[in-house]
Amino acid sequence: MASNVDHKELQLEEDIKWTERSWIIQRIGWVLLLLFVLFAALGVFGTGVLSNVHKQSGEYSVDYERFGRFQMPQEIKIMAPSKNGKVVITIPQSFLKNYEIPSSIPQPAQQGFDNTHLILEYPSNGPALIMFEIEAEKTGNHTTEILINDQVFTFSQFIYP
């Protein structure tokens, strides 16, 4: 059954200003979404170009991620020459309050504590590659100085929840 509808009497109100505002808001949303995806691809929220940190001083080098996640495993790679047949890494207690160190490859031959530092000794006759697995125990920005054979390296990382 066909119905007769008179379209001439149908009145629609148009609010052009509201429509234009919604278009602007929509475009801003597109830009924000695109920036979020771009930052994620570059490593701001995890592994990537902006997250990789390589610090080098002479024969010493440290590699780690600038951005990490709460209680997720991460790696710190240390390359160091031996000094007197060993590599000594000194980690301050402030680092240990923010991070857990579940493993080290290779295992240290000796480890000890003084009042404010964890001291790890690795025997070596030449350059040594030492890898730590760490897990953040607190969120936020953390900055610590680690000593490798008395060579100071600043470790700075932001931990997401």
C-alpha positions in Angstrom: 0.0 0.0 0.0 1.5 3.3 -1.1 1.4 6.3 1.2 1.4 9.8 0.0 3.9 12.0 1.8 4.1 15.6 1.0 7.8 16.5 1.1 7.1 20.2 0.7 5.8 20.4 4.2 8.8 18.5 5.8 11.0 21.1 7.5 14.5 20.3 8.7 16.5 22.7 10.7 20.1 23.0 9.7 22.7 24.3 12.1 25.7 25.1 9.8 27.9 26.4 12.7 27.5 23.2 14.7 28.2 21.1 11.5 31.4 23.1 10.8 32.5 22.7 14.5 32.0 18.9 14.3 34.1 18.8 11.1 36.9 20.6 12.9 36.7 18.3 15.9 36.7 15.3 13.6 39.8 16.5 11.9 41.6 17.2 15.2 40.7 13.6 16.2 42.2 12.2 13.0 45.4 14.2 13.6 45.7 13.0 17.2 45.1 9.4 16.2 47.7 9.6 13.4 50.2 11.1 15.9 49.5 8.4 18.4 50.1 5.7 15.8 53.3 7.4 14.5 54.7 7.8 18.1 53.9 4.1 18.8 55.6 3.0 15.6 58.7 5.1 16.5 59.0 3.6 19.9 57.6 6.1 22.4 55.5 3.4 24.0 58.0 0.6 23.8 60.7 -0.8 21.5 61.6 1.4 18.6 63.9 4.1 17.1 63.0 6.8 19.8 63.3 4.3 22.6 66.7 2.7 21.8 69.6 4.3 23.8 73.2 3.6 23.0 75.8 5.4 25.2 79.4 5.0 24.4 82.6 6.3 26.1 85.8 4.9 24.6 85.7 1.1 24.8 82.6 1.2 27.1 79.1 1.1 25.9 75.6 0.7 27.4 72.4 -0.2 25.4 68.9 0.0 26.9 65.3 1.1 26.2 64.4 4.7 27.1 60.7 3.7 27.7 59.6 0.6 29.5 56.6 -0.9 31.1 55.9 -1.7 34.8 57.0 -5.3 35.7 57.9 -6.2 32.1 61.3 -7.7 31.3 63.9 -5.5 29.6 67.5 -5.8 28.8 70.6 -3.7 29.5 73.6 -4.6 27.5 77.0 -3.5 28.7 80.2 -3.8 26.7 83.3 -3.1 28.8 87.1 -3.8 28.7 88.6 -5.8 31.5 90.6 -3.9 34.1 93.0 -6.1 36.2 91.4 -9.2 34.8 87.8 -8.3 35.7 84.9 -6.0 35.0 83.3 -4.4 38.1 79.8 -3.0 37.8 78.6 -0.9 40.7 74.8 -0.3 41.0 73.4 2.2 43.5 70.7 1.3 45.9 68.4 3.8 44.3 68.3 1.7 41.2 67.5 -1.4 43.2 64.5 0.4 44.8 63.0 0.9 41.4 64.1 -2.3 39.6 64.4 -6.0 40.1 67.3 -7.8 38.4 66.1 -11.4 37.8 69.2 -12.5 35.8 72.6 -11.5 34.5 74.5 -13.2 31.7 77.1 -14.3 32.6 76.6 -14.7 36.3 79.0 -12.6 38.4 81.9 -14.4 40.0 81.5 -12.3 43.1 78.8 -9.9 44.3 78.6 -7.9 47.5 76.9 -4.9 49.1 78.4 -1.9 50.8 76.0 0.6 52.5 74.7 2.1 49.3 75.7 -0.1 46.3 75.5 -3.6 44.8 79.0 -4.5 43.5 79.2 -7.2 40.8 82.5 -8.6 39.6 82.9 -10.5 36.3 86.3 -12.2 35.4 87.5 -11.3 31.9 90.7 -11.3 29.9 89.4 -8.9 27.2 86.2 -7.0 26.4 83.2 -8.4 28.1 79.5 -8.4 27.0 77.3 -8.4 30.1 73.5 -8.5 29.8 71.1 -7.8 32.6 67.4 -8.6 32.6 65.5 -5.9 34.6 61.9 -5.4 35.6 60.6 -2.0 36.8 59.0 -2.1 40.2 57.8 1.6 40.1 56.3 3.7 37.4 57.5 7.2 36.4 60.9 8.7 35.5 64.0 7.0 36.9 67.6 8.3 36.6 70.6 6.5 38.0 74.3 6.5 37.6 75.9 3.1 37.1 79.7 2.6 37.4 81.5 0.2 35.1 85.2 -0.1 36.2 84.8 3.4 37.7 83.4 4.8 34.4 80.1 6.6 35.1 77.0 6.0 32.9 73.7 7.7 33.4 70.7 5.4 33.0 67.5 7.3 32.5 64.2 5.6 31.8 60.5 6.4 31.8 58.2 3.5 33.0 54.6 3.4 31.8 52.0 1.7 34.1 
